[in-house]
């Protein structure tokens, strides 16, 4: 059983993917070819924002968003410690300071109630992560940001396609950044990402930054990066968009079935708030502790069921970022790192496979 079934997805989309790739090979415009603009227009329409800027990766998307805000050394960005390293990495690369606040123990998303107390005169932005495919409490976060004159960057690497109070992830804040890494809800066959905003000035800055700060060829109006998403990857995402709405519906339905089947088992299921959905970039549960998780993983592996841990150590306990550990405790992030375990999940996961996962999990927990 694959952890993420990309082969079945390709089989379903083979003719469209192959046609799109061949078209790029025929015209030969591998950098900033016509598929780039076509994808940006399609994604902006899908999300419901004015601007989409494709970039080289989800990490590059976060970096460029921060660069458009002119983040300076010593500036602070409030974020979660329970996320992939890229969230804090981009802040630190610019000389900024990630300020970690704890997560909600039932959703694993940043606890919006703790954000305001972490704001200082050096705070420039808030970067919530829509973890596992469920959007964070964006309305509450936006209210706090507006009160203090801060930008909000939604790290939506795992939540593209999700909705929050009837609005789509990536249309909820100053900036939103997503990833097209192959395992994401909408993935390419390499690296890729995108930024979303309604702000004309920020969008223009991002477009310049991604091409080494050029406003026109060889006119460098700002410091930039080599941050373009290549034409082939854009073509692949365009092909995948053809059945993306179906895949999101499937992910939600499979996630709901997982939740129902897991009710009788002695583990904690993630809470999904009533005013939003979850597209389950990873279907994650919480076990009792690290020892039980290790034993359960080994038992599942013996039954042919793969698992993963997203994430085994919070960022303030990572060697590269422990110097940013705050004065306050982060008990829920630390507990989640010991307890979380992700099960096989993709739009093409069959009911038979899902039943196999549950049967193996029931046996392991017994």
Short mmCIF file of the C-alpha atoms (twelve columns), coordinates in Angstrom:
data_MODEL
# 
_entry.id   MODEL 
# 
loop_
_atom_site.group_PDB 
_atom_site.id 
_atom_site.type_symbol 
_atom_site.label_atom_id 
_atom_site.label_alt_id 
_atom_site.label_comp_id 
_atom_site.label_asym_id 
_atom_site.label_seq_id 
_atom_site.Cartn_x 
_atom_site.Cartn_y 
_atom_site.Cartn_z 
_atom_site.pdbx_PDB_model_num 
ATOM 1   C CA . UNK A 1   0.000   0.000  0.000   1 
ATOM 2   C CA . UNK A 2   1.483   3.392  -0.920  1 
ATOM 3   C CA . UNK A 3   1.475   6.156  1.689   1 
ATOM 4   C CA . UNK A 4   0.464   8.595  -1.066  1 
ATOM 5   C CA . UNK A 5   -0.804  7.069  -4.299  1 
ATOM 6   C CA . UNK A 6   0.646   9.240  -7.051  1 
ATOM 7   C CA . UNK A 7   0.728   6.379  -9.552  1 
ATOM 8   C CA . UNK A 8   -3.044  5.972  -9.596  1 
ATOM 9   C CA . UNK A 9   -3.450  9.711  -9.940  1 
ATOM 10  C CA . UNK A 10  -1.126  9.758  -12.945 1 
ATOM 11  C CA . UNK A 11  -2.946  6.807  -14.520 1 
ATOM 12  C CA . UNK A 12  -6.213  8.743  -14.307 1 
ATOM 13  C CA . UNK A 13  -4.671  11.888 -15.795 1 
ATOM 14  C CA . UNK A 14  -2.097  10.316 -18.129 1 
ATOM 15  C CA . UNK A 15  -3.439  11.646 -21.404 1 
ATOM 16  C CA . UNK A 16  -3.780  15.201 -20.090 1 
ATOM 17  C CA . UNK A 17  -0.410  15.209 -18.322 1 
ATOM 18  C CA . UNK A 18  1.385   13.746 -21.328 1 
ATOM 19  C CA . UNK A 19  -0.282  16.200 -23.694 1 
ATOM 20  C CA . UNK A 20  0.625   19.156 -21.502 1 
ATOM 21  C CA . UNK A 21  4.244   18.047 -21.181 1 
ATOM 22  C CA . UNK A 22  4.546   17.400 -24.924 1 
ATOM 23  C CA . UNK A 23  3.193   20.856 -25.674 1 
ATOM 24  C CA . UNK A 24  5.997   22.409 -23.590 1 
ATOM 25  C CA . UNK A 25  8.578   20.196 -25.274 1 
ATOM 26  C CA . UNK A 26  7.263   21.334 -28.641 1 
ATOM 27  C CA . UNK A 27  7.366   25.078 -27.972 1 
ATOM 28  C CA . UNK A 28  10.576  24.885 -25.918 1 
ATOM 29  C CA . UNK A 29  9.877   27.810 -23.582 1 
ATOM 30  C CA . UNK A 30  10.982  26.079 -20.408 1 
ATOM 31  C CA . UNK A 31  11.296  29.244 -18.326 1 
ATOM 32  C CA . UNK A 32  8.310   31.622 -18.083 1 
ATOM 33  C CA . UNK A 33  6.520   29.915 -20.971 1 
ATOM 34  C CA . UNK A 34  2.802   30.515 -21.656 1 
ATOM 35  C CA . UNK A 35  1.709   27.828 -19.176 1 
ATOM 36  C CA . UNK A 36  3.016   29.975 -16.321 1 
ATOM 37  C CA . UNK A 37  0.545   32.784 -16.939 1 
ATOM 38  C CA . UNK A 38  -2.206  30.299 -17.786 1 
ATOM 39  C CA . UNK A 39  -1.738  28.560 -14.448 1 
ATOM 40  C CA . UNK A 40  -1.573  31.811 -12.499 1 
ATOM 41  C CA . UNK A 41  -4.839  32.973 -14.029 1 
ATOM 42  C CA . UNK A 42  -6.536  29.640 -13.337 1 
ATOM 43  C CA . UNK A 43  -5.333  29.502 -9.726  1 
ATOM 44  C CA . UNK A 44  -6.310  33.097 -8.968  1 
ATOM 45  C CA . UNK A 45  -9.788  32.382 -10.310 1 
ATOM 46  C CA . UNK A 46  -10.007 29.130 -8.359  1 
ATOM 47  C CA . UNK A 47  -9.071  30.800 -5.081  1 
ATOM 48  C CA . UNK A 48  -10.922 34.050 -5.702  1 
ATOM 49  C CA . UNK A 49  -8.101  36.606 -5.486  1 
ATOM 50  C CA . UNK A 50  -6.678  39.206 -7.869  1 
ATOM 51  C CA . UNK A 51  -3.130  37.909 -8.056  1 
ATOM 52  C CA . UNK A 52  -1.364  34.560 -8.173  1 
ATOM 53  C CA . UNK A 53  2.405   34.471 -8.592  1 
ATOM 54  C CA . UNK A 54  3.934   31.048 -9.208  1 
ATOM 55  C CA . UNK A 55  7.358   30.438 -7.669  1 
ATOM 56  C CA . UNK A 56  9.986   27.731 -7.402  1 
ATOM 57  C CA . UNK A 57  8.695   26.098 -4.195  1 
ATOM 58  C CA . UNK A 58  6.501   26.604 -1.169  1 
ATOM 59  C CA . UNK A 59  9.588   27.684 0.743   1 
ATOM 60  C CA . UNK A 60  10.397  30.292 -1.906  1 
ATOM 61  C CA . UNK A 61  6.811   31.521 -1.649  1 
ATOM 62  C CA . UNK A 62  7.206   32.235 2.065   1 
ATOM 63  C CA . UNK A 63  10.604  33.842 1.522   1 
ATOM 64  C CA . UNK A 64  9.356   36.131 -1.233  1 
ATOM 65  C CA . UNK A 65  6.271   37.122 0.783   1 
ATOM 66  C CA . UNK A 66  8.524   38.199 3.652   1 
ATOM 67  C CA . UNK A 67  10.837  40.046 1.236   1 
ATOM 68  C CA . UNK A 68  7.919   42.077 -0.133  1 
ATOM 69  C CA . UNK A 69  7.257   43.216 3.434   1 
ATOM 70  C CA . UNK A 70  10.891  44.397 3.668   1 
ATOM 71  C CA . UNK A 71  11.588  42.256 6.712   1 
ATOM 72  C CA . UNK A 72  14.720  43.581 8.403   1 
ATOM 73  C CA . UNK A 73  17.251  41.889 10.706  1 
ATOM 74  C CA . UNK A 74  15.787  41.645 14.183  1 
ATOM 75  C CA . UNK A 75  12.177  41.962 13.011  1 
ATOM 76  C CA . UNK A 76  9.881   39.400 14.604  1 
ATOM 77  C CA . UNK A 77  7.340   37.107 12.969  1 
ATOM 78  C CA . UNK A 78  4.932   35.204 15.184  1 
ATOM 79  C CA . UNK A 79  4.371   31.621 14.099  1 
ATOM 80  C CA . UNK A 80  3.909   28.054 15.289  1 
ATOM 81  C CA . UNK A 81  6.693   25.720 16.413  1 
ATOM 82  C CA . UNK A 82  4.756   22.696 15.145  1 
ATOM 83  C CA . UNK A 83  5.376   22.821 11.412  1 
ATOM 84  C CA . UNK A 84  7.959   21.968 8.793   1 
ATOM 85  C CA . UNK A 85  11.233  23.876 9.128   1 
ATOM 86  C CA . UNK A 86  10.590  26.048 6.061   1 
ATOM 87  C CA . UNK A 87  8.171   28.216 8.040   1 
ATOM 88  C CA . UNK A 88  10.865  29.444 10.426  1 
ATOM 89  C CA . UNK A 89  13.711  28.963 7.970   1 
ATOM 90  C CA . UNK A 90  12.553  31.751 5.680   1 
ATOM 91  C CA . UNK A 91  12.267  34.191 8.595   1 
ATOM 92  C CA . UNK A 92  15.768  33.398 9.821   1 
ATOM 93  C CA . UNK A 93  17.299  33.569 6.335   1 
ATOM 94  C CA . UNK A 94  16.281  37.237 6.204   1 
ATOM 95  C CA . UNK A 95  17.700  37.937 9.653   1 
ATOM 96  C CA . UNK A 96  14.287  37.875 11.289  1 
ATOM 97  C CA . UNK A 97  13.295  36.273 14.570  1 
ATOM 98  C CA . UNK A 98  10.606  33.563 14.658  1 
ATOM 99  C CA . UNK A 99  8.494   33.987 17.780  1 
ATOM 100 C CA . UNK A 100 6.827   30.704 18.633  1 
ATOM 101 C CA . UNK A 101 3.443   30.428 20.328  1 
ATOM 102 C CA . UNK A 102 1.804   27.149 21.226  1 
ATOM 103 C CA . UNK A 103 -0.783  25.145 19.306  1 
ATOM 104 C CA . UNK A 104 -4.296  23.991 20.054  1 
ATOM 105 C CA . UNK A 105 -4.025  20.447 21.443  1 
ATOM 106 C CA . UNK A 106 -7.041  19.168 19.504  1 
ATOM 107 C CA . UNK A 107 -6.323  20.644 16.037  1 
ATOM 108 C CA . UNK A 108 -2.522  21.152 16.177  1 
ATOM 109 C CA . UNK A 109 -2.974  24.583 14.560  1 
ATOM 110 C CA . UNK A 110 -1.588  27.747 16.146  1 
ATOM 111 C CA . UNK A 111 -3.610  28.933 19.160  1 
ATOM 112 C CA . UNK A 112 -4.843  32.370 18.120  1 
ATOM 113 C CA . UNK A 113 -5.618  33.228 21.747  1 
ATOM 114 C CA . UNK A 114 -1.885  33.286 22.527  1 
ATOM 115 C CA . UNK A 115 -0.747  35.526 19.692  1 
ATOM 116 C CA . UNK A 116 -1.453  38.997 21.060  1 
ATOM 117 C CA . UNK A 117 0.599   38.432 24.205  1 
ATOM 118 C CA . UNK A 118 3.626   37.638 22.012  1 
ATOM 119 C CA . UNK A 119 3.495   40.931 20.064  1 
ATOM 120 C CA . UNK A 120 6.314   43.411 20.697  1 
ATOM 121 C CA . UNK A 121 7.411   46.673 19.017  1 
ATOM 122 C CA . UNK A 122 9.598   44.537 16.691  1 
ATOM 123 C CA . UNK A 123 6.730   42.350 15.429  1 
ATOM 124 C CA . UNK A 124 6.138   42.742 11.693  1 
ATOM 125 C CA . UNK A 125 3.921   39.816 10.731  1 
ATOM 126 C CA . UNK A 126 1.983   36.759 11.854  1 
ATOM 127 C CA . UNK A 127 2.509   33.506 9.953   1 
ATOM 128 C CA . UNK A 128 -0.093  30.872 10.852  1 
ATOM 129 C CA . UNK A 129 0.221   27.408 9.312   1 
ATOM 130 C CA . UNK A 130 -2.914  25.645 8.072   1 
ATOM 131 C CA . UNK A 131 -1.612  22.291 9.233   1 
ATOM 132 C CA . UNK A 132 -2.726  18.915 7.865   1 
ATOM 133 C CA . UNK A 133 -5.168  20.632 5.501   1 
ATOM 134 C CA . UNK A 134 -7.318  22.622 7.958   1 
ATOM 135 C CA . UNK A 135 -7.193  26.419 7.942   1 
ATOM 136 C CA . UNK A 136 -6.174  28.155 11.165  1 
ATOM 137 C CA . UNK A 137 -8.444  30.668 12.967  1 
ATOM 138 C CA . UNK A 138 -7.835  33.312 10.335  1 
ATOM 139 C CA . UNK A 139 -10.582 35.760 11.307  1 
ATOM 140 C CA . UNK A 140 -9.295  36.004 14.870  1 
ATOM 141 C CA . UNK A 141 -5.721  36.315 13.606  1 
ATOM 142 C CA . UNK A 142 -6.640  39.019 11.089  1 
ATOM 143 C CA . UNK A 143 -8.398  41.044 13.810  1 
ATOM 144 C CA . UNK A 144 -5.281  40.951 15.982  1 
ATOM 145 C CA . UNK A 145 -3.090  41.854 13.011  1 
ATOM 146 C CA . UNK A 146 -5.278  44.813 12.038  1 
ATOM 147 C CA . UNK A 147 -5.262  46.093 15.611  1 
ATOM 148 C CA . UNK A 148 -1.454  46.144 15.664  1 
ATOM 149 C CA . UNK A 149 -0.787  47.050 12.019  1 
ATOM 150 C CA . UNK A 150 0.738   43.683 11.114  1 
ATOM 151 C CA . UNK A 151 0.729   41.643 7.929   1 
ATOM 152 C CA . UNK A 152 -0.580  38.071 7.924   1 
ATOM 153 C CA . UNK A 153 0.980   35.345 5.782   1 
ATOM 154 C CA . UNK A 154 -0.995  32.103 5.668   1 
ATOM 155 C CA . UNK A 155 1.360   29.167 5.232   1 
ATOM 156 C CA . UNK A 156 -1.094  27.146 3.181   1 
ATOM 157 C CA . UNK A 157 1.337   24.508 1.934   1 
ATOM 158 C CA . UNK A 158 -1.003  21.774 3.166   1 
ATOM 159 C CA . UNK A 159 -4.422  23.403 2.814   1 
ATOM 160 C CA . UNK A 160 -4.852  24.349 -0.836  1 
ATOM 161 C CA . UNK A 161 -8.458  23.510 -1.712  1 
ATOM 162 C CA . UNK A 162 -9.754  23.823 1.857   1 
ATOM 163 C CA . UNK A 163 -12.480 26.269 2.842   1 
ATOM 164 C CA . UNK A 164 -12.953 28.459 5.898   1 
ATOM 165 C CA . UNK A 165 -16.324 30.070 6.545   1 
ATOM 166 C CA . UNK A 166 -17.178 29.685 2.878   1 
ATOM 167 C CA . UNK A 167 -13.902 31.197 1.627   1 
ATOM 168 C CA . UNK A 168 -10.967 29.321 0.204   1 
ATOM 169 C CA . UNK A 169 -7.613  28.912 1.838   1 
ATOM 170 C CA . UNK A 170 -5.170  31.344 0.178   1 
ATOM 171 C CA . UNK A 171 -7.822  34.101 0.011   1 
ATOM 172 C CA . UNK A 172 -7.864  34.963 3.699   1 
ATOM 173 C CA . UNK A 173 -4.964  37.300 4.464   1 
ATOM 174 C CA . UNK A 174 -2.371  39.802 3.229   1 
ATOM 175 C CA . UNK A 175 -0.369  37.002 1.655   1 
ATOM 176 C CA . UNK A 176 -0.934  33.289 1.294   1 
ATOM 177 C CA . UNK A 177 1.721   30.818 0.214   1 
ATOM 178 C CA . UNK A 178 1.199   27.271 -0.968  1 
ATOM 179 C CA . UNK A 179 3.352   24.401 -2.196  1 
ATOM 180 C CA . UNK A 180 3.057   22.097 -5.185  1 
ATOM 181 C CA . UNK A 181 5.443   19.505 -3.750  1 
ATOM 182 C CA . UNK A 182 4.266   16.136 -5.142  1 
ATOM 183 C CA . UNK A 183 2.636   14.981 -1.894  1 
ATOM 184 C CA . UNK A 184 0.517   18.124 -1.441  1 
ATOM 185 C CA . UNK A 185 -3.217  18.211 -2.255  1 
ATOM 186 C CA . UNK A 186 -2.302  19.873 -5.572  1 
ATOM 187 C CA . UNK A 187 1.182   18.721 -6.488  1 
ATOM 188 C CA . UNK A 188 3.520   18.825 -9.457  1 
ATOM 189 C CA . UNK A 189 6.303   16.361 -10.309 1 
ATOM 190 C CA . UNK A 190 9.086   18.320 -8.677  1 
ATOM 191 C CA . UNK A 191 9.174   21.578 -6.749  1 
ATOM 192 C CA . UNK A 192 6.782   24.452 -7.198  1 
ATOM 193 C CA . UNK A 193 4.665   26.891 -5.247  1 
ATOM 194 C CA . UNK A 194 2.500   29.974 -5.482  1 
ATOM 195 C CA . UNK A 195 1.670   33.223 -3.730  1 
ATOM 196 C CA . UNK A 196 -1.791  34.795 -3.533  1 
ATOM 197 C CA . UNK A 197 -2.821  38.356 -2.693  1 
ATOM 198 C CA . UNK A 198 -5.304  41.097 -3.551  1 
ATOM 199 C CA . UNK A 199 -2.662  43.783 -3.052  1 
ATOM 200 C CA . UNK A 200 -1.406  45.182 -6.378  1 
ATOM 201 C CA . UNK A 201 1.799   46.629 -4.923  1 
ATOM 202 C CA . UNK A 202 2.797   43.447 -3.105  1 
ATOM 203 C CA . UNK A 203 2.017   41.357 -6.195  1 
ATOM 204 C CA . UNK A 204 4.250   43.516 -8.376  1 
ATOM 205 C CA . UNK A 205 7.045   43.296 -5.816  1 
ATOM 206 C CA . UNK A 206 6.766   39.506 -5.737  1 
ATOM 207 C CA . UNK A 207 6.868   39.250 -9.524  1 
ATOM 208 C CA . UNK A 208 10.064  41.293 -9.573  1 
ATOM 209 C CA . UNK A 209 11.690  39.466 -6.666  1 
ATOM 210 C CA . UNK A 210 11.179  36.036 -8.247  1 
ATOM 211 C CA . UNK A 211 13.245  37.105 -11.298 1 
ATOM 212 C CA . UNK A 212 16.233  38.531 -9.424  1 
ATOM 213 C CA . UNK A 213 14.479  41.789 -8.670  1 
ATOM 214 C CA . UNK A 214 13.991  42.794 -12.294 1 
ATOM 215 C CA . UNK A 215 11.230  45.203 -13.275 1 
ATOM 216 C CA . UNK A 216 12.327  44.633 -16.875 1 
ATOM 217 C CA . UNK A 217 15.173  42.682 -18.389 1 
ATOM 218 C CA . UNK A 218 18.488  43.715 -16.816 1 
ATOM 219 C CA . UNK A 219 16.841  46.454 -14.771 1 
ATOM 220 C CA . UNK A 220 17.151  45.329 -11.153 1 
ATOM 221 C CA . UNK A 221 14.911  47.562 -9.056  1 
ATOM 222 C CA . UNK A 222 15.159  45.478 -5.885  1 
ATOM 223 C CA . UNK A 223 17.138  42.572 -4.450  1 
ATOM 224 C CA . UNK A 224 15.590  39.325 -5.620  1 
ATOM 225 C CA . UNK A 225 16.066  35.595 -6.003  1 
ATOM 226 C CA . UNK A 226 15.933  32.998 -8.746  1 
ATOM 227 C CA . UNK A 227 12.445  31.955 -7.748  1 
ATOM 228 C CA . UNK A 228 10.555  31.032 -10.909 1 
ATOM 229 C CA . UNK A 229 8.392   27.947 -11.254 1 
ATOM 230 C CA . UNK A 230 9.421   26.238 -14.473 1 
ATOM 231 C CA . UNK A 231 7.020   25.832 -17.359 1 
ATOM 232 C CA . UNK A 232 6.939   22.017 -17.255 1 
ATOM 233 C CA . UNK A 233 5.793   21.998 -13.639 1 
ATOM 234 C CA . UNK A 234 3.134   24.594 -14.395 1 
ATOM 235 C CA . UNK A 235 1.905   22.402 -17.244 1 
ATOM 236 C CA . UNK A 236 1.609   19.425 -14.910 1 
ATOM 237 C CA . UNK A 237 -0.400  21.394 -12.354 1 
ATOM 238 C CA . UNK A 238 -2.696  22.626 -15.130 1 
ATOM 239 C CA . UNK A 239 -3.390  18.999 -16.066 1 
ATOM 240 C CA . UNK A 240 -4.041  18.091 -12.452 1 
ATOM 241 C CA . UNK A 241 -6.501  20.950 -12.045 1 
ATOM 242 C CA . UNK A 242 -8.891  19.046 -14.325 1 
ATOM 243 C CA . UNK A 243 -9.919  16.712 -11.525 1 
ATOM 244 C CA . UNK A 244 -8.797  18.749 -8.509  1 
ATOM 245 C CA . UNK A 245 -12.318 19.527 -7.273  1 
ATOM 246 C CA . UNK A 246 -13.130 15.805 -7.412  1 
ATOM 247 C CA . UNK A 247 -9.938  15.006 -5.526  1 
ATOM 248 C CA . UNK A 248 -10.775 17.514 -2.794  1 
ATOM 249 C CA . UNK A 249 -14.252 15.990 -2.421  1 
ATOM 250 C CA . UNK A 250 -12.642 12.556 -2.198  1 
ATOM 251 C CA . UNK A 251 -10.105 13.674 0.400   1 
ATOM 252 C CA . UNK A 252 -12.846 15.149 2.560   1 
ATOM 253 C CA . UNK A 253 -15.017 12.021 2.215   1 
ATOM 254 C CA . UNK A 254 -12.105 9.664  2.942   1 
ATOM 255 C CA . UNK A 255 -11.134 11.790 5.937   1 
ATOM 256 C CA . UNK A 256 -14.685 11.683 7.281   1 
ATOM 257 C CA . UNK A 257 -14.768 7.901  6.836   1 
ATOM 258 C CA . UNK A 258 -11.459 7.599  8.693   1 
ATOM 259 C CA . UNK A 259 -12.891 9.691  11.519  1 
ATOM 260 C CA . UNK A 260 -15.956 7.467  11.768  1 
ATOM 261 C CA . UNK A 261 -14.001 4.210  11.633  1 
ATOM 262 C CA . UNK A 262 -11.579 5.430  14.291  1 
ATOM 263 C CA . UNK A 263 -14.248 6.401  16.824  1 
ATOM 264 C CA . UNK A 264 -14.107 3.050  18.596  1 
ATOM 265 C CA . UNK A 265 -10.299 2.941  18.821  1 
ATOM 266 C CA . UNK A 266 -8.273  4.240  21.794  1 
ATOM 267 C CA . UNK A 267 -6.549  7.165  20.121  1 
ATOM 268 C CA . UNK A 268 -7.181  10.877 19.625  1 
ATOM 269 C CA . UNK A 269 -8.583  12.127 16.348  1 
ATOM 270 C CA . UNK A 270 -7.887  15.663 15.170  1 
ATOM 271 C CA . UNK A 271 -10.742 18.093 15.647  1 
ATOM 272 C CA . UNK A 272 -12.152 19.756 12.541  1 
ATOM 273 C CA . UNK A 273 -13.961 22.998 13.348  1 
ATOM 274 C CA . UNK A 274 -17.595 23.352 12.306  1 
ATOM 275 C CA . UNK A 275 -16.982 26.476 10.207  1 
ATOM 276 C CA . UNK A 276 -14.301 24.897 7.958   1 
ATOM 277 C CA . UNK A 277 -13.263 21.638 6.369   1 
ATOM 278 C CA . UNK A 278 -10.003 19.718 6.138   1 
ATOM 279 C CA . UNK A 279 -8.473  18.429 2.914   1 
ATOM 280 C CA . UNK A 280 -6.175  16.064 4.829   1 
ATOM 281 C CA . UNK A 281 -2.788  16.695 3.267   1 
ATOM 282 C CA . UNK A 282 -1.890  14.146 5.921   1 
ATOM 283 C CA . UNK A 283 -4.449  12.118 7.829   1 
ATOM 284 C CA . UNK A 284 -2.990  12.403 11.310  1 
ATOM 285 C CA . UNK A 285 -3.986  10.883 14.642  1 
ATOM 286 C CA . UNK A 286 -2.471  11.180 18.121  1 
ATOM 287 C CA . UNK A 287 -1.370  8.200  20.161  1 
ATOM 288 C CA . UNK A 288 -0.700  8.023  23.886  1 
ATOM 289 C CA . UNK A 289 3.037   8.726  23.764  1 
ATOM 290 C CA . UNK A 290 6.209   8.110  21.800  1 
ATOM 291 C CA . UNK A 291 6.642   4.555  23.017  1 
ATOM 292 C CA . UNK A 292 3.169   3.522  21.942  1 
ATOM 293 C CA . UNK A 293 3.605   5.314  18.611  1 
ATOM 294 C CA . UNK A 294 6.826   3.441  17.870  1 
ATOM 295 C CA . UNK A 295 5.230   0.102  18.707  1 
ATOM 296 C CA . UNK A 296 2.154   0.855  16.594  1 
ATOM 297 C CA . UNK A 297 4.256   1.967  13.632  1 
ATOM 298 C CA . UNK A 298 6.253   -1.251 13.738  1 
ATOM 299 C CA . UNK A 299 3.101   -3.349 13.932  1 
ATOM 300 C CA . UNK A 300 1.517   -1.512 11.009  1 
ATOM 301 C CA . UNK A 301 4.652   -1.852 8.925   1 
ATOM 302 C CA . UNK A 302 4.576   -5.592 9.503   1 
ATOM 303 C CA . UNK A 303 1.046   -5.577 8.051   1 
ATOM 304 C CA . UNK A 304 2.150   -3.599 4.989   1 
ATOM 305 C CA . UNK A 305 0.675   -0.299 6.164   1 
ATOM 306 C CA . UNK A 306 3.097   2.662  5.913   1 
ATOM 307 C CA . UNK A 307 3.000   5.577  8.342   1 
ATOM 308 C CA . UNK A 308 4.854   8.861  8.809   1 
ATOM 309 C CA . UNK A 309 5.396   11.452 11.521  1 
ATOM 310 C CA . UNK A 310 4.569   15.094 10.772  1 
ATOM 311 C CA . UNK A 311 6.525   16.280 12.812  1 
ATOM 312 C CA . UNK A 312 8.789   14.431 15.284  1 
ATOM 313 C CA . UNK A 313 10.376  17.494 16.918  1 
ATOM 314 C CA . UNK A 314 8.997   21.031 17.286  1 
ATOM 315 C CA . UNK A 315 11.122  23.779 15.808  1 
ATOM 316 C CA . UNK A 316 12.207  25.285 19.127  1 
ATOM 317 C CA . UNK A 317 13.809  21.900 19.917  1 
ATOM 318 C CA . UNK A 318 15.657  21.697 16.599  1 
ATOM 319 C CA . UNK A 319 19.404  22.458 16.748  1 
ATOM 320 C CA . UNK A 320 19.129  25.212 14.138  1 
ATOM 321 C CA . UNK A 321 16.264  27.014 15.902  1 
ATOM 322 C CA . UNK A 322 16.572  26.242 19.608  1 
ATOM 323 C CA . UNK A 323 18.135  29.665 20.156  1 
ATOM 324 C CA . UNK A 324 14.704  31.084 19.340  1 
ATOM 325 C CA . UNK A 325 12.931  29.065 22.049  1 
ATOM 326 C CA . UNK A 326 10.674  31.533 23.890  1 
ATOM 327 C CA . UNK A 327 10.643  32.246 27.611  1 
ATOM 328 C CA . UNK A 328 7.203   30.665 27.847  1 
ATOM 329 C CA . UNK A 329 6.455   26.949 27.652  1 
ATOM 330 C CA . UNK A 330 5.094   25.237 24.544  1 
ATOM 331 C CA . UNK A 331 3.664   22.054 26.081  1 
ATOM 332 C CA . UNK A 332 1.084   21.230 23.423  1 
ATOM 333 C CA . UNK A 333 3.593   21.424 20.553  1 
ATOM 334 C CA . UNK A 334 6.016   19.232 22.459  1 
ATOM 335 C CA . UNK A 335 3.305   16.706 23.312  1 
ATOM 336 C CA . UNK A 336 2.046   16.589 19.722  1 
ATOM 337 C CA . UNK A 337 5.549   15.870 18.424  1 
ATOM 338 C CA . UNK A 338 5.659   12.796 20.661  1 
ATOM 339 C CA . UNK A 339 2.191   11.584 19.716  1 
ATOM 340 C CA . UNK A 340 1.279   12.348 16.074  1 
ATOM 341 C CA . UNK A 341 1.229   9.659  13.403  1 
ATOM 342 C CA . UNK A 342 -0.008  9.983  9.823   1 
ATOM 343 C CA . UNK A 343 -1.847  7.206  7.990   1 
ATOM 344 C CA . UNK A 344 -2.052  6.542  4.224   1 
ATOM 345 C CA . UNK A 345 -4.051  9.263  2.515   1 
ATOM 346 C CA . UNK A 346 -4.757  10.297 -1.061  1 
ATOM 347 C CA . UNK A 347 -7.787  10.904 -3.236  1 
ATOM 348 C CA . UNK A 348 -7.357  7.436  -4.757  1 
ATOM 349 C CA . UNK A 349 -7.276  5.542  -1.444  1 
ATOM 350 C CA . UNK A 350 -9.918  2.828  -1.806  1 
ATOM 351 C CA . UNK A 351 -12.380 1.751  0.858   1 
ATOM 352 C CA . UNK A 352 -10.724 -1.676 0.847   1 
ATOM 353 C CA . UNK A 353 -7.331  -0.114 1.547   1 
ATOM 354 C CA . UNK A 354 -8.824  2.081  4.232   1 
ATOM 355 C CA . UNK A 355 -10.416 -0.942 5.889   1 
ATOM 356 C CA . UNK A 356 -7.022  -2.669 5.795   1 
ATOM 357 C CA . UNK A 357 -5.464  0.314  7.576   1 
ATOM 358 C CA . UNK A 358 -8.141  0.313  10.263  1 
ATOM 359 C CA . UNK A 359 -7.915  -3.460 10.793  1 
ATOM 360 C CA . UNK A 360 -4.142  -3.278 11.173  1 
ATOM 361 C CA . UNK A 361 -4.434  -0.313 13.510  1 
ATOM 362 C CA . UNK A 362 -7.051  -2.046 15.635  1 
ATOM 363 C CA . UNK A 363 -4.785  -5.088 15.954  1 
ATOM 364 C CA . UNK A 364 -1.757  -2.935 16.792  1 
ATOM 365 C CA . UNK A 365 -3.601  -1.018 19.498  1 
ATOM 366 C CA . UNK A 366 -4.956  -4.221 21.008  1 
# 
